[in-house]
Amino acid sequence: MTSPELPDPRHVEEMLLGGELRYTRRDAVRLSGVTREFSGRVWRAFGYPSMPDDTVAYTEGDVAALGRIRALIDDGVLDEDSAIRLVRAFGQTMARLAEWQVNLLVAMLGDRPDDAPTPESVDRILRIADEYITEFEPLVLHAWRRQLAAAATRGIATAEARGGETGPLRPHVAIGFADMVSFTQMSREVDEIELARVVEWFEETASDIIASCGGRLVKTLGDEVLFSAETPRVGAEIALTIAAEIKDETEIPDVRVGVAYGPVLALMGDVFGTTVNLAARLTSLARPGTVVVDEELARLLDASDELALTRIVRRPVRGLGIVQPYVLRRSPPPEKPADVSWRS
């Protein structure tokens, strides 16, 4: 039995793009009504390679996308710079999603992630895509709408807390870093496949905990995750749960977690500011399997009967001066009263 031949890349493009490659860049510019310069900015922001003006490389969908962007600008919803920033956000997010989906399908079909896909697996992936892409597409839109609703809700809550104050948007939140211990050493001792498995498990576990506790996963950095929480209690719960969950997994290195509470600048899906820097520095002070928090978060958590805070030695941290860290733990359960038998 002969193996199937690899498909024509152009055919694959047209199948996934949902239309024939029929337009040159000149055609796309003319039909959409945008300038050549702006179309170049859009394609670069999406992450698409630049094509010569006379190369047939665009579909009806590409032309329609340019037209929609132009309409948003014409209607005053976006200016050109804002449109490019929005397109870049879509492009970078979708690029990672697409790579993730392909790797997942390859793994499901039995190929090692670091092996080149076989013609058989490529053929199966394309058949799945051709048959089910219309089922996957609404899921992407649904996830986007859900995340957009959550972001809008957070924005409304922040606006209410500000009480009409103007100025840069810097809500007070708990910011936490969870960092895998001895990851560099581990990367030297295991092969890439095992290392990727560990990182994937760590990211999945941390993501599930953050979501279930009501926080937000800001980003993953391989051996580190950054999360935020609207309240001190939620931030503490996320940190303690991650530390405990990872500690119970014998094959995975422990994590250390640092959490700080204060104002942050939320921009382009990320968070910036002194609070973020402080949380990162606190992480480096934590012992494996423990959580260290800043003085402000400790003050706000002090009234809880379920949590125990231990003040440790004040430390100098780079760029922030002397800080007062606290180790955060769960309070031990109360001891049961002794069973005393009385004799008459």
C-alpha positions, 0 to 999 in steps of 0.5 A: 500500500503506497503512502499518500502524497503530500498535498499542494500547499496552494490547495491547502491554503484555499481550503482553509481560507474558504476561497480561491487565491485570485487577487494580487495586492494591487487588486486587494487595495483597489477593491477594498478602498484602502491605501497600499501603505495601509494594506502593508501595515495590516498584513504585517500586523496580522503576521502575514508575509509581504507579497509582490504587488503582482503575485496572486495571493489574496482571497475574497475574504482578505479583501473583505477583511480590509474593507471591514477595517476601512469601514471601522475607520470611516465610521470613527470607531477606530483610527488607523493606529488603533486598527493596527493594534487591534489587528496585531492582537488578533494576529498574534493570538491566532498564530499561537492558537493555530500552531497549538491546534496543529500540534494537538492534532499531530499528537492525537494522530500518534506522531511525536511533536518533534517529528515531521508529520508523515504524509498519512497524518497530514492527509488525516489532519486535512480531512478533519479540517475540511470536514469540521472547520465549520464546527471549530469556527463558532467555538473560537467566536464563542470563546472570544465573546466569553472573554470579551464579556469578562473583560468588559465586566472587569472594566465596569467594576473598575470604573465604579470603584474609581467613582468618576476619577480621571487619569490612566486606568490603574485598578488595584488587583492582586498580581501573582507569579508562580515559578517552577523551581530548578527548571533550568537544571531540569532542562539539562537532564530530560529530553525536549519531549519530556520537558514540553510535557512538564511545561504543558501540565504545569500551564494546564494545572495553573490555568485551571486553578486560576479560572476555577478560583475566579482569577485571570491568567495573564500569560504563561512564560514556559516555567512561569505563569502570571495571574491577576485577581480582583480581590486579595482573598482570591489572589491568596487562594489561587497562590496557595492552591497552585503551590499545593497542587504542584507539590502533590505531583511527585514528577513535577518540580515544586513552584514558588509563588509571589503575590503583591496587591496594588495598582497596575496598568492593564494594556494589550492584555498584559499588566505593568507597573510596580506591583507586577515587579514586586510580585516577581521579586517576591517569587525569588524570595519564596522557598520551594512549595511556598507563597510569599506576599507583600505587606499590603496584601498581608494587611488585607488578609490579616482578618482571615481565620483560614490563613496564617501569615508569618513575617520574615526578615525585611529584604532589599529587592532590586529597584524597589528598596527594602520590602517586608515580605510575609509567608502565607499558609493555610491555618492548621485545622483546630485540634479536636478536644480530647475524649475524656471518660468520667468515672462515677 
